[in-house]
Amino acid sequence: MVFFNPMMGNVLRRAWFIGFTLFISHSPAATASNFTFQGQNAGLFSSANPSGTSLLMNSTPKPKVSSSSSSINPATLIEQSVVSQISSKIYQDIFTGTAASGFYDLGGGNTITYLRSGGYVNVTITSPSNGTTTIKVPDL
């Protein structure tokens, strides 16, 4: 049975370090050469002429744009703007205001309430079709 002497471990570590240092110092130095960049267009075949790019790009089919997406109803734009402004106002009241609580009736049974308590803001969103959702966020 062989017992391991702790002193022998230090000797082995030193021997390994010395051997590694000698190996590195006598290894041939790495050499580097100049790097020259030669760009390639991945869309072209390796044998294709780079000046033929426009021919290649014009030969690919282009997606068709739906005519319904090009005409947006002005009433829809106004509605989206109003909803955005209301959402911004509610956000400002809840998260940058100082009121301890608040209630917003959005019509049709949809409501938003909030309550500041213990360093948090509890926001409750009620919708007749989706039920009630409560979110608890830190009060900044």
C-alpha positions in Angstrom: 0.0 0.0 0.0 1.4 3.4 -1.0 0.7 6.5 1.0 0.6 9.9 -0.6 2.8 12.5 1.1 1.4 16.0 0.8 4.9 17.3 0.3 5.2 15.1 -2.7 2.1 16.8 -4.3 3.9 20.2 -4.2 6.9 18.7 -5.8 4.8 17.1 -8.6 3.0 20.4 -9.2 6.3 22.3 -9.5 7.8 19.7 -11.8 4.7 19.9 -14.0 4.9 23.7 -14.1 8.7 23.6 -15.0 8.1 21.0 -17.7 5.2 23.0 -19.2 7.2 26.2 -19.1 10.2 24.5 -20.9 7.8 23.0 -23.5 6.3 26.4 -24.2 9.6 28.2 -24.4 11.0 25.7 -26.8 8.0 25.5 -29.1 8.3 27.1 -32.5 6.7 30.5 -32.5 3.4 30.9 -34.4 3.5 33.0 -37.5 0.8 35.2 -39.0 0.2 36.3 -42.5 -1.7 39.2 -43.9 -5.4 38.7 -44.2 -7.0 39.9 -47.4 -10.8 40.2 -47.6 -12.4 39.1 -50.8 -16.2 39.7 -50.6 -18.6 37.4 -52.2 -22.3 37.7 -52.8 -23.9 34.5 -51.3 -26.8 34.9 -53.7 -24.6 34.4 -56.7 -23.2 31.1 -57.9 -19.4 30.8 -57.5 -18.9 31.0 -61.3 -21.3 33.9 -61.8 -20.2 37.3 -62.9 -20.7 39.9 -60.0 -21.9 42.5 -62.6 -24.9 40.2 -63.3 -26.4 40.8 -59.8 -29.2 43.0 -61.2 -30.2 40.2 -63.7 -30.3 37.7 -60.9 -32.4 40.0 -58.6 -34.8 40.9 -61.4 -35.4 37.2 -62.1 -36.7 36.3 -58.6 -40.5 36.5 -58.1 -41.6 39.4 -55.9 -44.3 39.1 -53.3 -47.7 40.6 -54.3 -49.0 43.4 -52.0 -52.6 43.0 -51.1 -54.7 45.9 -52.1 -56.7 45.9 -48.8 -53.6 46.6 -46.8 -52.7 49.7 -48.9 -56.0 51.5 -48.1 -56.4 52.1 -44.4 -59.8 53.4 -43.1 -59.3 56.9 -41.6 -61.9 56.0 -38.9 -59.7 53.1 -37.8 -56.7 55.4 -37.5 -58.6 57.8 -35.4 -59.9 54.9 -33.1 -56.4 53.6 -32.7 -55.1 57.0 -31.8 -57.8 57.6 -29.2 -57.2 54.1 -27.7 -53.5 54.8 -27.6 -54.0 58.2 -25.8 -56.4 56.6 -23.2 -53.9 53.8 -22.6 -51.1 56.3 -22.1 -53.2 58.3 -19.7 -54.1 55.3 -17.6 -50.5 54.2 -17.6 -49.3 57.6 -16.4 -51.9 57.7 -13.7 -51.1 54.3 -12.3 -47.3 54.2 -12.6 -46.2 57.9 -12.3 -49.1 59.3 -10.3 -49.3 59.5 -6.5 -53.0 58.5 -6.0 -53.3 55.5 -3.6 -56.0 53.9 -5.8 -58.0 54.5 -9.0 -60.8 53.1 -11.1 -61.5 53.3 -14.8 -64.7 52.2 -16.4 -64.0 51.4 -20.1 -67.6 50.5 -20.9 -69.2 47.2 -21.7 -68.2 45.8 -18.3 -64.5 46.4 -18.9 -62.8 48.0 -15.9 -59.3 48.7 -14.6 -58.6 49.3 -10.9 -55.4 49.8 -9.1 -54.3 50.0 -5.5 -50.9 51.0 -4.0 -50.0 48.8 -1.0 -46.8 47.8 0.7 -44.4 49.1 -2.0 -46.4 47.4 -4.8 -49.2 48.5 -7.2 -51.9 45.9 -7.7 -53.6 46.4 -11.1 -56.9 44.5 -11.7 -58.2 44.2 -15.2 -61.8 42.9 -15.6 -63.3 41.9 -18.9 -66.7 40.1 -19.4 -65.2 37.9 -22.1 -61.8 37.2 -20.4 -62.6 37.4 -16.7 -60.3 39.1 -14.2 -56.5 39.4 -14.3 -54.5 40.9 -11.4 -50.9 42.1 -11.9 -48.7 43.0 -9.0 -45.7 45.3 -9.9 -43.2 47.2 -7.7 -44.2 50.8 -7.0 -41.5 53.0 -8.4 
